């Protein structure tokens, strides 16, 4: 499985989408692990959830073939005086964590959610081949269009709330979707995207 980046403005649907993806894994019989430092409105039914970064990391390294979610990535990795700086350990979840159990299995895969591209370490960013892009700043959309080789991603700043662009890790096709925050269902939107923004 591929590491996943979920990026966009606050209150635009990132957490609802993450919960929807989590519910899909639970329906497949998996038990996702979740780091949710805020955890105010999130459901995460069927998942193992913590607000503590070190507890999450312990679960992550003990797990095998497990989907993981890191909500509000910048909150758990920022430098705070008097606290351990954990970003190097979280970068390892994107690199070593995918391959920790050898060629016979796929390792863990992680979904990183954040507001700004600059909040992510470049190495971690490069390890995310699947992208869910909500409305965001122009400079983030531009950089992601370069990173993924898809100029159409430059249209992201104009997306409505709950809409997102999905970049398939296999085909690199970009499609437009929306998430329902109540039911957590997603559906493809048939509105045409401009081929090149």
N, C-alpha and C positions, 0 to 999 in steps of 0.2 A: 504494500500500500504506500501511497505517497503522503508526504507531509503537506499540510494545507495552510494557506494564509487567508484569513478573513479580515478585510480591512475596510474602514469607512468611518464616517462621522458618528458621534454618539447619538443614540436613540433613533437610528435608521434601520435597525433590524439584525445587527450582527449576532447578538445573543440569541435571538429567536431562531436564526438559522443554525447556530451551533447546537442549540437544544434539539432542533429537528434532526440534524445529522446524528446526534447522540441517540435519539429515539430509534433511528434506523439501525444503529449497531445493537441496541438492546433487543430489538425485534429479531435480529440475527443470532441471538443467544450470547452476545458478548457483554462484558461489564466494563464500560469505559471508566477511565479515571479522570477526574476534573479538578483543576485548580481554579477556584472562583473567589478571588479576594474580596469581592463585594457581596455577591450572593443574595442580593435583596429581592429580586423578582424572578429569579431563575428556577426552573423546575428540576431539570436533570434526573428525571425519574429513571430508576434502574441503574444509576451510575454510583460510583464511589466518589464522594465530593469532600474537598477540604478547602479551607481558606489559607492554610499554612504552606508556603513554598517548600520548606524542607520535608514536610510530610508527603507532599506530592512527589518530590524527587525520590524519596524512599520507595514509594509505591511504584513509580515508573521503572526504577532499576530492578525491582523484584518481579515485575510483570513480564509476560511473554505474549506476543501476538495480540497486543491490546491497543485500542484507540485511546488517545489522550487528548485533553482539551486544556489550553491555558487561556483563560479569559483575562482581558486587561493586561496584556503582556508587560506594558510599561510600568504598571504599578508593582509588579513582583520583581522586576529586574533593575529598577532605578537605584542609584547610589543614595543611601541614607546614612548620615553620620551615626556611628554606634551600632550599625546593623551589618551583617554579612552581605557582601555584594555577590549575587547569585547568577548574574548573566552568563558567565562562562559555563556554569553547569547546565543552564537551559540551552545554550548553543549545542552542547553535547547531546541533548535529547533529539536534536534535528539531524545530527551526523551519526555518532556512535549508536544511538538508540534505535535507529532503523536497522542496524546490522548486527545487533548484539548477540544473536543466537545462531549464527552460521547460515550456510546456504540452504539448509533444509527447511527453513521457515523465514517469514518476512520481517520479523522484529516488530517493534512498536512503531506507531505513526502518530504524529501530533498535529493538532489544529491550533494555530496561534491566532489570537484575535487582538487587534489594536486599532487605534485611531489614525496614526501617522506612520508612514514608512520609515521615517527617521528614528522611530522608537525601536526598530529591529536591528540587530547585528547583521551585517552584510552576509556573513557566512550562513547564518540561520535563514535569511531571506532566500539565498541561492538554493537552499535545500527544499524549498516549497514549490513543488511542480504543479500543484492544484491551487487555483485562485478563485475566491469569491469576493468581488469588489463592489462595495456599496458607494454611494455618493461620497466624494472625498475632495481634497484640495487638488487644484490643477497640477501642481508640481508632483504630487504623488501619482496621479493618473499618468502624467507624462513619463515618469521614471518607470512605472510598471509596464507601460506600452513598449518601452525599450527592453526591459528585462524579459518580457514574454514574447517580444517580436510581434505584437498585435496593436497597430495604431488605433484600432477601434476602442481600445481601453481609455483613450483620451476623452471619450464621451461620459465617463463616470461622474464627473462633477455635476452634470445635469440630471442625474437619475432622481426619481421621486423616492420618498421614504418607502422602505420595505422592498425596493427593487434592487437587483444586483446583477452584475455581469459574471458569468461563470466561464472560466477557462479550463477546458478538459485537459487533463494531463497526458492523455493518449493522442488526441488529434489536434490539440491546441485551438480547436474551434471555440469561438466566443458566442455565448447565447445569453439572452436576457430572461431573468426569472424574478419572481417575487415570493416572499414568505408571509404567511398569515401568523401574526403573533399569538393569536388565541388557539388555533388548532395546530400550529406548528407545521402545517402542510405547505409545500412549495409547489409552484406551478410555473410552467414556461409561458412567457408573454410573447405573443405573435407579432408585436410591433417591430417594424424593421429598424435595424441599426444601420447607420451610414457605413458603408464598407471601409472607408478611410476617413478618420477624423482629422 
